[in-house]
């Protein structure tokens, strides 16, 4: 009952947050310089032509009027029409979302695996030179931003040792039997491992570029938590029972030490989705981030609004899910 | 199929190996031409919305759609879907002869009705054609056999040039009316050398050769154009062999790769770099303007910043344009610049001050060029403060005539007519112009409707000379477009800057 009440309250705050984001984005993108009509003015256009184009795209009205029209449409599920692509915004944004989600999830899985292995190895080898080497590697991974990792990976595995694709999401010549835009997931469901491999080959480098800095954060925090947990009484007790060090770390220390990391992963996942913007551009990956950059360059106001609202919705939903997951996994909160 | 952890792992390794085997190899025998393009294609209708006036996208459009009149790589017009064109004696009517035996990509016959409908549609403001005011100078389209005639509402000597310029495309009347705008976006057809097979927005378009193309079947039967906006990623594309052709990379990278295993071609295109001067503040002083123009060593900028890839210009006309006049020059002369400034009471100890606006990274070395120019100006007594802005802000400020006293910009004019370079850039009432003085407006006005072509071109040359003498604008250079390809592909450059796959051939 308390959980349902919490969810209800969070949904209300989510709606208020999204409304606030919508208002801010709507006003800001209309105030900052860069009018989409000015960008498409042809040579020789007159004042009348400018007025005609402004009216055609609904930009001749005041900002409150435009907002009222737009928000009325949103309530009916109509986010407007993109100025550059002339497609419905909602369809465009939802069509791209799966690609970005798959990339972000793959990056998250890689980050958890790399960070987890680093943390566990570092804990197991604590006090040795190997731990120092792991700390140095962690520091390097953390200090270089994802887009720079992207360039390094393109050079290393795209040019010098060309084993992975460096642009796009799938080889254009392949025939796709997919009925959703979750290509990676659907290729597995359909047991089409040839397509799956091609998709992974395209996603691997951008996902790794996103994963490396995050893996360092995860590795650092998890190792720290593990080291602290290793000194607790119940861990010492399990040692005295004769369990080996690996068992103690994996089965005794890890379940407790992982909780702060889990919260961090949730928060970082939202940042990870934000980070896809630059990485998708670099790897010409047809996700939401790439669409967002084009929308900003072209001052495609309806599309920018749609993308920002969706990003905001993802962020709030992920935070909600993380909170609920944390409550479920943490016995102290579960029984509170 | 029984799937367990071990078998899944086995299949995954095998499938990954299979996927990697599918990577494009360095082209020896190219079945599918892959081009890494520098822009994305937002929408397929080449006559509507912002894409219609984006010059960099036109190469993709021209692969699928034909324009009314064909434009050759040297910018000259040639018979295309319209084979003959002209006015009647008193310029009150135009006539177009339409090519016969052409088919749309769906196999239906192309007719003169399509031409008349496309022209009428372009003139209709409700379609969202940003250039409808050009096309609306024609009305009352009549079709008789393979001839289209129209009444001239307002004489425009450049109307036939627009037929191979922005939005000058022929679209399929019957098909468009049947499927509507949405259906056309989903499955566009044209009469061009390639047919759209697959399109993923922001990712790629896959094209199949139109074997019955009236201009001859293209050599490469399948072409994939990948949209790779990042220059470093484009370079990696060709370097890794993932793509066979790419364009617009830093000149240093172009030189490096050209010296290796790739073939390079760098030719001047119809884009120029220039500094708009606004008729405000200190720019109202002719000595300041002229000094600013004479103090710039354009060749040095080209040599040092652009690795020599650029052509110095002193008017808004490039050598390929019809009104180009090599006798109009604005020489680099530091002594003259110093003298002019001194006459107005300025010098290195008492510099004239103003702001210059520029983009950073929009065009090759744009910001660096302005930095160099500001350095050159400082030596003669001009202290310019650089303000960096986005190109969108430039458009907005220019349309509102609120640019700083000096503003860097690039201007494209792929038809090479003086109206679409000097004309729109310098004619006060145009929203594109920055210098609005009445003397210049007076000189330009009679040229808009001048029916005598020789007189018209001569008139524009005179205007260009007048502008140069008064330093109403500072033209800097004509850009050179670098294109890299694997040796197996021969690229024919187009002076408009359009990279056209149907002009690419296999090396023998």
Interface residues (C-beta under 8 A of the other chain):
Chain A: X33 X34 X35 X36 X38 X39 X40 X41 X42 X43 X44 X45 X46 X47 X49 X50 X52 X53 X56 X82 X83 X84 X85 X86 X87 X92 X96 X151 X154 X155 X158 X159 X162 X163 X164 X165 X166 X167 X168 X169 X171 X172 X173 X191 X193 X194 X196 X197 X198 X200 X201 X281 X282 X283 X284 X285 X286 X290 X291 X293 X294 X297 X298 X299
Chain B: X1 X11 X12 X14 X15 X16 X17 X18 X19 X20 X22 X23 X32 X36 X40 X42 X43 X45 X48 X49 X50 X51 X52 X53 X125 X128 X130 X131 X132 X133 X134 X166 X181 X185 X198 X200 X201 X202 X203 X204 X206 X222 X224 X226 X227 X228 X229 X230 X232 X233 X236 X237 X239 X240 X241 X242 X389 X390 X391 X392 X393 X395 X396 X397 X398 X399 X420 X423 X424 X429 X430 X431 X432
